[in-house]
Amino acid sequence: MAHYEGETLKERIERGTLGLDDAVDIAGATLGQLIHTTAITLTRVSGAPNRQ
């Protein structure tokens, strides 16, 4: 699993309410990673070549 420097989502939320722009950015990044991970998993399960 990759390790990234910086503030965690938990730490950010503890600082205060997220603004709409921040919430949309976080949701978009989370969804993008979920789609990427799902695509890799489905590719590996199906036996198709891994194209990362």
N, C-alpha and C positions, 0 to 999 in steps of 0.2 A: 504494500500500500504506500502510495506517495505521501510524503510529509511536506507541508507548505508552511512557510514562515508567516506570521501575522496573527491577527485577531480571529478567534473562533466566533462562530455564530452565537454561541452562548454568551461569550464575553460582550459581544456587540449589543445583544438584547439587554444584558444587565446594565449597560450604560444608559438605557432609556428606550423609549418607543422608536421604532423604525419609521422613517418617512416613507411615503409611497414609492418614491424613486428607488430607495435602498431596498425595499421589500420586493419590488419588481425585478431589480437586478439580481438579488439573491435567488428568487424563485426561478428566474431564467437560467442562471448558472447551474442550479441544482437539477432542473429538468434536462438541461443539455448533457450533464454528466450521466444522468439516469438513462437517457436515450443511447449514449455512447456505450455504456456498460452493457445494456441490454443487447445492443447490436453485436458486440464482441461475444457475449455469452451465446446468443443464438447461432452465430457463425461457428463457434467451436462445437456446439452440440450437434449441429447439422453436418459437421465434417467438412464444410466448405473451407477453402483457404482463408487464412487470417489476413485481412487487409487493413492494417491500422494506419 
